[in-house]
Amino acid sequence: MLTIDGHPFIEYLVWQLCSFGIETIVISCGYRGEVIRGYFGDGAPWDVAIRYSNEETPLGTGGAARLAASFVDDESFLLLNGDSVCEVDCRRLLEIPGGEILGAMTLTRVPDGGRYGKVELDTDGRVVAFRQDGPTAGPAMVNAGVYALRKEVVDLIPAVGPSSLERDVLPLLAGRIRGVVADGFFIDMGLPETYEQLERDPSPLLRAVRGSADLG
């Protein structure tokens, strides 16, 4: 809910999803979730239906995804991190899962993969390995935090207690999830310096999620 140009960061994700015709959004809430619910309500001002998945205790990214997926009716769904934006065609992502392919993962290139870990693809574009390297890892292809997943993936997430999507679940999908490389705008605002970057110049973020710098 930190603001960029007068709008909570998560609102940019809502705009992005709405631009691809997404009609229902489930927001995973934990600490101070009432602030998010108070801001978005039922989603009517954005012409989208918004539901809320509420964690009584922290469940980690895996447990949160499992709980939120219980509100999803479709066989495939999009899953986005709440603190990053990646410019990617969400419609294309949703078309990928099927058959033995259980999901699609958006990837982006960064100058130092140490913060994220590296993702490796085979010649067919399938993700085959996740490498957690040190802070001097150098240029890498990394997970951009936008996925299209089949409901079957939820069964791989532990039903009880917290879990990590990145460490506990995604490695189980090696060979069964495709990587989609996005060369457009990407930012993870989880560090003070990246948040300050957005505060100084939000225009790339606006263009990435709305196709224009015009908020209207």
N, C-alpha and C positions, 0 to 999 in steps of 0.2 A: 504493500500500500504506500510505499515511498513515492512521492510525486515527481514527475518529470513534466515540465512545462504545464503545471497545474492539474495534471491527471495522474492517478495512481498507475504505477508501472503495469499492474495486471490488466488495466483497462486496454492497454495497447494489444495485449494478447486476445482480449475479447473482440476488439476491432479486427484483428487479423483473422480470427476464425469466422467472424460474420462476413468478411469479404469473400470467403470461399463458400458461402451459403450454408454454413453450419447452423442448425436450428435449435440444438440443445447443448448446453454446456454444463458440466459438473465441476464445481470448484471444491477442491479438497481443503478443508479448514481445520486448524488446530488452535493454537494459542491466539486469543483475541479474534476468533473467527466472527464474532458478532460485528466487528468493524466492517469486514468484507460483506457480510449479509446486509448490513445497514446501508451500504453504498449501492450495491447492485440490485437488491430486492429480488423480484422474480425475473428481471432481465428485460421487462417490457420496453424501457426507453432505448434499448439497443436492438429491439425487434428479434430477440432471442429468448428462449426459455432457459433460465438458470436454476440449477438444483445445487444442493450443498451436501457434501460428505463430511461429517464431523468426527474427528478423532478425539476420543475421550483421553487417551494417552498417546504420546508420540509413537508412530508406527514405522518411521523411516520411509524412504521413497517407495520401497516394495509394498509394505503393508498399506500405505496410503493409496497406492494404485489399486490394490486388491479391493479395498473398501469402496473406492470411488467407482470401480467397474461394476459393482452391484447395482448401481443406478443406471447402467447403460443397457439398452434393449437390443442394439444392433450386434451383429456377429463380429464386426470390426469397429474399432474406435481409435480416435487420435488421443495421444497422451503428450502433454507439454509440460516442461518445467515452468515453474511460476516466476523464476528470477532471471530468465534469459529469453531473447528473441532471436529467431533465425528466419531469414527470408527464404521461404521454400513453398512449393506448390502443394498444399495440403490435399487437394483433390487427387493429384498423382500418387501421393503416398497411400491413400486409401484404396487405390486400384491394385496395389502390389500384393498384399497378403492373399494367399489362396493355395490350395493343395498342400505340399510339404513346406511352403514358405509361410511361416507364422507371423511375420512382421516386416516392417521397413523402418530403418533408422536413418535419420538425417545426420550427415557428417559435414564437418567444415575444416578448413585448413587453418592452423594457427602457428605462429612463429615458435612457440614453446609449448609442447604438449605435457610438460611436467605437472601442471596443475590439473590436467584432465585425464591423462593416460592416453595411450595410442590405440587406435582401432585399425585392424588389418583386414584387407579384402582379398578374395581370390580373384582369378581372372574372369569369373562369372558374376562378380559384384556382390558375392555373399560375404557377410562378416564371418571371419574364421577365428579371430583372436582379439582379446582385450589385454593390453599391456599397461600395467601401472608402474611407470618409471619415475625417476627422481626429478628434481627441479631443473636439471640441466638437460632435459630430454631433447631439446631442439625442435625443429619444425616437425609437425605431425598432423595426421588426420585424426580428428577427435569427435566424440559424441556431441552433437549440438543440442540434445535434449528435446527433440521432436520425433515422435514415433507414430506409426500406424500398426496396431496389434490386433490379432485375432483373440477372441475370448478364451481360447485354449491356453493362452499364455498365463492367464490368471491362475490356472490350476498349478502352475509351477511356483507360485508365491506361497510361502508358509502361511497357513491359515491362522496361526496364533503368534502373537508377539511381533516385535519390529523386525524388519528386514530391509536390505538394500537392493533396489532394482538393479543398480549398476554392478554390484559385486556378487550378489547371490542369484540373480535371475537371468540377466542378459548373457552371461557366459554359458548358460544351459542352452541358449538358442544359437550358438555358433554353428554355422552351416545352414541354418533355417531362417535367417533374417537377412534381408538385403540392405546394403548401404546405398543411400542416395546422397551424392555429394552436392552441397549447396555452395555456390560461389558468391552469393549475395551477402547482404549485411548480416552480421552476427555480433551479439554482445551479451555477455554475462555480467549483470550489474551487482554481483555478489561481493565485490571488493570496493572500498571507498574510492579508488581511483577511477574505476569504470563508471560508478554512479556519478562522480563529478564530471566525467567526460560527457555523459548524457545531459547533465544539467547545463553545461556550457553550450552544447549544440545538439538539440534533440531532433534536428531535421532528418538525419539518416534513419532514425528510428521511425519517424512519421512516414517517410517514404516507403520503408520496408513493410509496414503493416497496413497502410492505406493507399499506397501508390501515388501519394501526393503529400506535400508539406502543409496542405490545407486541412485543418481540423474540422471544418464545417462539413 
